[in-house]
Amino acid sequence: MLKEFRDFALKGNVVDMAVGIVIGAAFGAIVASLVGDIIMPLVGLISGGVDFSQRFVILKEGLPPAPYASVAAAKAAGAVTLNIGTFVNLIVNFVIVAFALFLVVRAMNAARRQKAVEPPPPGPTREEVLLTEIRDLLQRRA
């Protein structure tokens, strides 16, 4: 059973999948930073200097009652919140990741189409050329 597991784990597809997962996790962290640290602060600046990640609606107040300075403060007080800013951040994350994956799949499909084009058939071999010449000589003699 151990040998069977080793054979499975060392197959090319499993190793490729593992590499893809690790790269995907790293890419996800980069996109999260891009959205949280660059895009959303710009959106907040455009929308009046508001920290967009801290946009929330209180559904039920906690103790002490509202107002709360941040989502973390509301959660610490036991308030139930609707975290609009966090949701918008995640939507932007998803759109960026989905677009990047679309570009990767598109490039792979284009590469497959180019690879699928059949090369022209090879020309006649030296032997075939010689045999054709011999045949033609014999036909002229006859």
Protein Blocks (a to p, Z undefined) as FASTA:
>chain_A
ZZmmmmmmmpmklmmmmmmmmmmmmmmmmmmmmmmmmmmmmmmmmnnopafklgccdfbd
cddddddfbfklmmmnopacddfklmmmmmmmmmmmmmmmmmmmmmmmmmmmmmmpccdd
ddddfklmmmmmmmmmmmmmZZ
